[in-house]
Every structure is written in structure tokens, then in C-alpha cells.
């Protein structure tokens, strides 16, 4: 096992292949380094259902305990439940999960007290350096250990965001993807008046049915089929650690993260009139339009949870949404929760008393490409070429390059970890979208 951990420490979390890149020794060293960095009497630790998670969590806990820190073991939880635990207990937290990655991966999401994020610039680099310097011999385990059950409190917290008495008895298909939503959905939805059609609620980190990554259309095909065959009012899909959420309407059509952001933003502004709401810069034009038309104050940010949480802290924004299915709530310690977002969608449907597709119809104003990745030798050089080619548009370099015209826009940003350019493009018509997408991709991919 190498002492160089640069391959597994990413921009916002730790992620690697078990046991080649991330094993019990590394987990123990990270546990000790994390405990020393946060310098707290207690830390909360949770895990997902991956086969490697119990052993890695145990090693991490022993590393933390070797510094004299008491470990609060939350057991099997979703990432948003771990954040809830960090917030309510006022302790730093560590979640063993690799989210939507394949079964042979595992990783860590870390936070300070009150679910405050830890990224490369806010402590992750320091934790990595300390873990690399550790020798795996932590000495005596001097800190305590306490098992805590938080899922019932978490479920009640999620329900507190909606008026449960207003909810209509919808038929709801929910795909847990064999991930942690299989544990959190029954607790949260149990007292509510919905008829649930469950898909893959068995906790199984080998993901025997499909990858737990619902942003990929192929992975929601089973959910679409159940919505269609069983006549469901809505389909809801969660990723592996259940912090992201995606929707299927009653016609079995996929709902984009931008439309979900707009719908939840509208709902939150009915509860909190005039408040600031955050959206990231690859969201559809419709998102700031809906925020403004409902009396809110739209705030545009870079892509990524650390930027959104920081801006929420600065602005006091009540809600923040990302096209990728992350939804953040001020009253959830500014942390993201797919569960809370799902409940707010169901409340919005109950208030509208219309099918989801009709509820969303006013938001379907534009035509989007979805995110398209291209392998390039030099992402920054490609962005410079795009900037030169579209110099007559309004340009913004907040996150990669965004160029806007009256009837279309695009954003191209480099991947943090791969030689890839990510492209998102939107236009007022399907024809303009297709035409401009062909032109932009020709420049990126150097096609004649």
C-alpha cells in the first residue's frame, strides 16, 4: 500500500477501489487524521451497504478512537441522514460510501460540525497529508464508542418540511437501486398516505439489478416500466447513498434536475416569500425565471456542493438546487437531501391537484442537450478555442466558459479528475439546440 493518497483524495471526498487503493490501513490512518483535524470530543460515523463498508468503518473508528475521540456509530444510514446526525448532534461526521460508483469502489464523505463541508481547500488536503504521514500504528484505543439510532428522528425531520395533512394519496413508485433509500424510505414514508410500489429496496452493495446512478437514463428504465404498468402518479429514483433524487412523471418521462429545481424553488417560495434561492450555472434558464416570477432572489453559483453551501451561508438562501439532482435546504444545515426534495414535490403535486406532467408544463420552455463529455488533450486550450469562436456572445468564466446569446447558451467546463470537457447547451427551440450543439462539438472534438 503506497503512502501517496493523491489518487483517492478528490476535490470534495475520498474515493477509490477496495482494497487496492483504499483498505483498512488507509481508513484507519484517515480516521486518526480526521479526528485530529476536527479536534472534537466526538465524531459521528455512518456507512452504506457496500460489502467493504463495515470493515472500513471499523478501521476508521479505531483510528479516530486512538486519538482519544469518542465515536458515535450511526450504523447503516444514507449520506443525508449522516449530515442530519452531524447537524443535530453538533459533531463532525464521516460517511463511508462511494455513492453511485460500482461495487468495488468505496470512499468517504467528511464534514465538520453542523454538516459544514470539508473539501480540498477547507481541510481535505490537510487530512490527506496527515494520513500519508501516519504509520498505521495508532497506539491504544482510548476514545469511547456509542451506538446511536437516528433514522426515526431523521425521517421526522424530513417530514417537517411539508404539511403532511395536505398530502394526497398518490401511487408512488420508488427505486432505491439496492442502496440506502431502501432503509430510509420506509421510515420516512411509513406514516404518509401514499401507496408505494417499491423497487430494489433490499440493501445490496453489489447492485444486482442496475447501477445506483439514476442520472443515466438506462438506470431508470425499470422505474419507468413500473410507473407505466402500474399506473403510478410519479416515480422517484435515489442514488446509492440516497442523497440525490430524480423524478419520472406519470407518463414515464424523465424529469430533468433543472425542472425539479424550479418546482421545489416555487414550493419553497410559497413557504418563505422573497427569500434568496441558489442555482448552479448549468441549470436551465427556467430556474432563475421561476425564482424571479415567484418573488424570490436568484443567486447563480459554480457547480459543486462546497460552493453552494458557502453561498448559502453567506446569503442565507432558503434553498439551492443543482441540475445533477442535489437539493440543499437552509433548515437542513444547508446540506443536500433527496428525501426532503421528494416530499416537497409530492406536496406541490397535492396542492396543484394535477398530474406531475401538467404541473411541470409551464416550466418546459427550453430544449437542453444534457451533459456531454468529450476526451480532449488539453481542456484549457479547447476552452480558449471556444472563447475565440464565440467572442460575439456574452462570456463568463466563473466555472469553465459560459457563453450566452438571446436564443441559446452553453457551458463547457473541465473535469476535475479526467482529460474531459463537459458540455451543457440549451436553446429556445429543438432546431437551434441541435444546430448549435453540432457546431460546438465540432470545435471541441476538432472535426472538420
C-alpha positions in Angstrom: 0.0 0.0 0.0 1.5 3.3 -1.1 1.7 6.3 1.2 0.7 8.5 -1.7 -3.0 9.0 -1.3 -3.4 11.6 -4.1 -5.2 9.1 -6.2 -8.1 8.7 -3.8 -8.4 12.2 -2.3 -10.7 14.1 -4.7 -12.0 17.7 -4.7 -14.8 17.0 -2.2 -14.4 13.5 -0.9 -12.3 10.3 -0.8 -13.0 7.7 -3.5 -11.0 4.6 -4.5 -11.0 0.9 -5.4 -11.2 -1.5 -2.4 -8.7 -2.9 -1.4 -6.1 -1.8 -4.0 -6.4 1.9 -3.3 -8.5 2.1 -0.1 -8.1 -0.6 2.6 -8.4 -0.9 6.3 -4.9 0.6 7.0 -5.6 3.7 4.9 -9.1 4.0 6.5 -7.5 3.9 10.0 -4.9 6.5 9.1 -7.7 8.8 7.7 -9.7 8.2 10.9 -6.9 9.4 13.1 -6.1 12.3 10.8 -9.7 13.4 10.6 -10.1 13.2 14.4 -7.0 15.4 14.9 -8.1 17.8 12.2 -11.6 18.5 13.6 -10.3 18.4 17.2 -13.7 17.4 18.7 -14.6 15.3 21.7 -17.0 13.2 19.5 -17.4 12.3 15.8 -20.3 10.6 14.1 -19.6 7.8 11.7 -22.0 6.1 9.3 -21.8 3.6 6.4 -23.7 2.4 3.4 -24.4 -1.2 2.3 -21.3 -1.9 0.3 -19.6 -5.2 1.2 -16.4 -3.4 2.2 -18.1 -0.7 4.3 -18.3 -2.5 7.7 -14.5 -3.2 7.8 -13.5 0.2 6.6 -15.8 1.9 9.0 -14.4 -0.2 11.9 -10.8 0.7 11.0 -11.7 4.4 10.6 -13.4 4.3 14.0 -10.4 2.7 15.7 -8.1 5.3 14.1 -10.3 8.1 15.5 -10.6 6.5 18.9 -6.8 6.2 19.0 -6.7 10.0 19.3 -9.0 9.9 22.4 -12.1 10.9 20.4 -15.4 9.2 21.1 -17.0 7.6 18.1 -20.8 7.9 17.7 -21.6 4.9 15.4 -24.8 5.7 13.4 -24.7 2.3 11.6 -26.4 1.9 8.2 -27.5 5.4 7.1 -27.9 7.5 4.0 -25.5 10.4 3.4 -28.2 12.9 4.1 -29.0 11.1 7.4 -25.3 11.3 8.3 -25.5 15.1 7.7 -28.6 15.2 9.8 -26.8 13.5 12.6 -23.9 15.9 12.3 -26.2 18.8 12.5 -28.5 17.7 15.3 -25.7 16.3 17.5 -23.3 19.2 16.6 -20.4 16.9 15.8 -18.2 16.3 12.8 -19.2 13.4 10.6 -17.8 10.7 8.3 -19.8 8.7 5.9 -18.4 5.5 4.2 -19.9 5.4 0.7 -18.9 5.6 -2.9 -22.3 6.9 -3.9 -23.2 5.7 -7.4 -19.8 4.1 -8.2 -19.5 0.3 -9.0 -19.4 -2.2 -6.1 -15.6 -2.5 -5.9 -15.3 1.2 -5.0 -15.7 2.8 -1.6 -15.0 6.2 -0.1 -15.6 8.8 2.5 -17.6 12.0 2.7 -16.4 14.2 5.6 -17.9 17.2 7.3 -17.3 19.5 10.2 -19.9 20.1 13.0 -23.4 21.1 11.8 -22.7 19.3 8.4 -20.3 22.1 7.3 -18.5 20.8 4.2 -14.8 19.6 4.1 -13.2 20.0 0.6 -9.7 20.3 -0.7 -9.5 24.0 0.4 -11.3 23.5 3.7 -9.3 20.7 5.3 -9.3 17.7 3.0 -5.7 18.4 1.8 -4.6 18.7 5.5 -6.3 15.4 6.4 -4.6 13.7 3.4 -1.2 15.0 4.4 -1.6 13.7 8.0 -2.9 10.3 6.8 0.1 9.9 4.5 2.4 10.7 7.4 0.7 8.1 9.6 2.3 4.7 10.0 -0.8 2.7 10.8 0.3 2.1 14.4 -2.2 4.3 16.3 -1.4 3.1 19.8 -4.1 2.3 22.4 -7.7 2.9 21.6 -8.5 5.5 24.3 -11.7 7.1 22.9 -15.2 5.7 23.7 -17.8 4.2 21.4 -21.5 4.7 21.4 -24.1 3.2 19.0 -26.9 5.7 18.1 -30.1 5.1 16.1 -31.1 8.3 14.3 -33.2 7.2 11.3 -36.6 7.7 13.0 -35.6 11.3 14.1 -34.2 11.8 10.6 -37.5 10.7 9.0 -39.5 13.0 11.2 -37.1 15.9 10.3 -37.7 15.2 6.6 -41.5 15.2 7.0 -41.3 18.5 8.9 -40.6 20.3 5.6 -44.1 19.6 4.3 -47.7 19.9 5.6 -48.4 16.1 5.9 -52.2 16.7 6.3 -52.3 18.3 2.8 -50.8 15.2 1.0 -53.0 13.3 -1.4 -53.0 9.5 -1.6 -50.8 9.2 -4.7 -49.4 5.9 -6.0 -45.7 6.4 -5.9 -43.1 4.1 -7.5 -39.7 4.4 -5.7 -36.5 2.8 -7.0 -33.9 2.5 -4.2 -31.4 0.8 -6.5 -30.4 -1.6 -3.7 -29.0 1.5 -2.0 -29.6 3.3 1.3 -33.0 4.6 0.3 -34.2 1.0 1.0 -33.6 1.8 4.6 -34.7 5.5 4.7 -37.8 5.5 2.5 -39.9 3.0 4.7 -39.1 5.1 7.8 -39.9 8.4 6.1 -42.9 7.4 4.0 -44.4 5.0 6.5 -46.9 7.4 8.2 -47.8 9.2 4.9 -50.9 8.5 2.8 -49.1 7.1 -0.3 -49.3 3.7 -1.9 -45.7 2.7 -2.5 -44.5 0.5 -5.4 -41.0 -0.4 -4.1 -38.2 -1.4 -6.5 -35.0 -2.9 -5.2 -35.3 -1.9 -1.6 -33.0 -4.8 -0.5 -29.7 -3.3 0.8 -27.1 -4.9 -1.5 -23.9 -3.1 -2.3 -23.2 -5.5 -5.3 -26.1 -3.7 -7.1 -27.5 -6.8 -8.7 -30.3 -5.0 -10.7 -28.7 -1.9 -12.1 -26.1 0.7 -11.1 -27.4 3.1 -8.5 -26.8 6.1 -10.7 -30.2 7.4 -11.8 -28.8 10.4 -13.8 -28.1 7.8 -16.5 -31.3 7.1 -18.4 -30.7 3.3 -18.7 -30.8 3.0 -14.9 -34.3 4.3 -14.6 -35.8 2.0 -17.2 -37.2 -0.4 -14.6 -38.8 2.6 -12.8 -40.3 3.9 -16.0 -41.8 0.4 -16.7 -43.4 0.2 -13.2 -44.8 3.7 -13.5 -46.4 2.8 -16.8 -47.6 -0.7 -16.0 -48.9 0.1 -12.5 -50.5 3.5 -13.3 -48.4 5.4 -10.8 -48.7 9.1 -10.3 -44.9 9.6 -10.0 -41.6 7.7 -10.0 -38.8 8.6 -7.7 -35.2 7.2 -8.0 -32.4 7.6 -5.5 -28.7 7.0 -6.0 -26.6 4.6 -3.9 -26.2 6.8 -0.8 -29.6 8.4 -1.3 -28.6 12.0 -1.2 -29.5 12.6 -4.9 -33.1 12.2 -6.3 -34.6 12.0 -9.8 -38.2 12.1 -11.0 -40.3 10.2 -13.5 -43.7 11.7 -14.4 -46.9 9.8 -14.7 -46.3 9.3 -18.4 -43.0 7.6 -17.6 -41.0 10.6 -18.9 -37.7 11.6 -17.2 -37.8 14.9 -15.4 -34.6 16.9 -15.6 -32.9 18.2 -12.4 -33.5 21.7 -13.6 -37.3 21.3 -13.8 -37.2 19.6 -10.3 -35.1 22.6 -9.0 -37.7 25.0 -10.5 -40.6 23.1 -8.9 -39.0 22.9 -5.5 -37.9 26.5 -5.7 -41.5 27.6 -6.4 -42.7 25.5 -3.4 -40.1 26.9 -1.1 -41.0 30.5 -2.1 -44.7 29.8 -1.1 -43.4 28.9 2.3 -40.7 31.6 2.5 -41.7 34.6 0.3 -39.0 36.8 -1.1 -36.0 34.6 0.0 -32.8 34.1 -1.9 -32.5 30.8 -3.8 -29.4 29.3 -5.3 -28.9 27.5 -8.6 -25.8 26.4 -10.4 -24.7 27.7 -13.7 -25.6 24.6 -15.8 -29.2 24.8 -14.7 -31.8 25.8 -17.3 -32.7 29.4 -17.9 -36.2 28.5 -16.5 -34.8 28.2 -12.9 -33.9 31.9 -12.3 -37.1 32.8 -14.3 -39.3 30.8 -11.9 -37.5 32.1 -8.9 -38.0 35.7 -10.0 -41.6 35.2 -11.1 -42.4 33.8 -7.6 -40.8 36.8 -5.9 -37.5 35.2 -4.9 -34.0 36.4 -5.4 -32.0 34.0 -7.7 -28.2 33.6 -7.0 -26.0 31.8 -9.5 -23.1 29.7 -8.4 -20.4 27.4 -9.6 -21.1 23.7 -9.8 -20.4 21.7 -6.6 -21.7 21.4 -3.1 -18.9 23.3 -1.4 -19.6 26.4 -3.5 -23.4 26.2 -2.9 -23.1 25.6 0.8 -20.7 28.5 1.2 -23.0 30.8 -0.8 -26.0 29.6 1.3 -24.1 30.5 4.4 -23.2 34.0 3.0 -26.6 34.8 1.6 -29.0 33.0 3.9 -30.6 31.3 0.9 -33.5 29.0 1.9 -32.9 26.5 -0.9 -30.3 25.6 -3.5 -30.6 23.2 -6.5 -28.2 21.5 -8.9 -29.1 20.0 -12.3 -27.3 16.8 -11.1 -30.0 16.0 -8.6 -28.6 17.6 -5.4 -31.0 19.8 -3.5 -29.9 21.8 -0.4 -32.0 23.3 2.4 -31.1 26.0 4.8 -33.1 24.3 7.6 -31.3 21.1 6.9 -28.0 22.5 8.0 -27.5 23.7 4.4 -27.0 20.1 3.4 -28.5 18.3 0.5 -31.3 15.8 0.8 -33.1 14.0 -2.0 -35.7 12.8 0.5 -36.7 16.3 1.5 -36.9 17.4 -2.1 -39.1 14.3 -3.0 -41.5 15.2 -0.2 -41.8 18.8 -1.4 -42.5 17.6 -5.0 -45.3 15.4 -3.6 -46.6 18.4 -1.6 -46.5 20.6 -4.8 -48.5 17.9 -6.7 -51.0 17.7 -3.9 -51.5 21.5 -3.9 -51.8 21.6 -7.7 -54.2 18.7 -7.8 -52.9 17.9 -11.3 -50.6 15.2 -12.8 -46.9 15.9 -12.5 -46.5 16.4 -16.2 -49.2 19.1 -16.2 -47.7 20.7 -13.0 -44.3 20.9 -14.8 -45.7 22.0 -18.2 -45.3 25.8 -17.5 -41.5 25.1 -16.9 -40.9 23.3 -20.2 -39.7 26.4 -22.1 -36.3 25.3 -23.4 -34.5 22.4 -25.1 -31.4 21.1 -23.4 -28.6 18.8 -24.6 -27.9 17.2 -21.2 -24.3 16.9 -20.2 -22.0 15.6 -22.9 -18.4 14.6 -22.2 -15.6 14.7 -24.7 -12.0 13.5 -24.3 -9.5 16.2 -25.2 -5.7 16.5 -24.9 -5.8 20.0 -23.3 -9.1 21.1 -21.8 -7.9 24.7 -21.2 -6.8 25.0 -24.8 -10.1 23.8 -26.0 -11.9 26.4 -23.9 -9.7 29.1 -25.3 -10.7 28.0 -28.8 -14.4 28.1 -27.9 -13.9 31.6 -26.4 -12.4 32.8 -29.6 -15.1 31.1 -31.8 -17.9 32.7 -29.8 -16.4 36.0 -28.9 -19.6 37.8 -30.0 -21.6 36.2 -27.2 -21.7 37.2 -23.5 -18.9 35.3 -21.9 -18.5 34.3 -18.3 -15.5 32.4 -16.8 -17.0 31.7 -13.4 -16.7 27.9 -13.9 -15.1 26.9 -17.2 -16.7 29.0 -20.0 -20.3 30.1 -20.3 -21.4 31.9 -23.5 -24.9 33.3 -23.8 -26.9 34.6 -26.8 -30.6 35.7 -26.9 -31.8 32.2 -28.0 -29.2 29.8 -26.7 -26.3 29.3 -24.3 -23.6 26.8 -23.5 -21.2 26.0 -20.6 -18.0 24.0 -21.1 -16.0 23.0 -18.0 -13.0 20.7 -17.5 -13.4 17.6 -15.4 -11.5 17.8 -12.0 -10.1 14.3 -12.5 -10.0 13.3 -16.2 -8.9 14.8 -19.5 -12.6 15.6 -20.3 -14.6 18.6 -21.3 -18.2 18.7 -20.1 -20.7 20.5 -22.3 -24.2 21.7 -21.4 -26.2 23.6 -24.0 -29.7 24.9 -24.1 -31.8 26.8 -26.7 -35.2 28.2 -27.3 -36.0 25.5 -29.9 -35.0 22.0 -30.7 -33.7 23.1 -34.1 -31.4 25.7 -32.6 -30.2 23.3 -29.9 -29.3 20.6 -32.5 -27.6 23.1 -34.8 -25.5 24.8 -32.2 -24.6 21.5 -30.5 -23.1 20.2 -33.7 -21.1 23.4 -34.1 -19.7 23.5 -30.6 -18.9 19.8 -30.5 -17.0 20.2 -33.8 -14.7 22.7 -32.2 -14.2 20.7 -29.1 -13.6 17.5 -31.0 -11.7 19.2 -33.8 -14.0 17.9 -36.5 -13.7 19.3 -40.0 
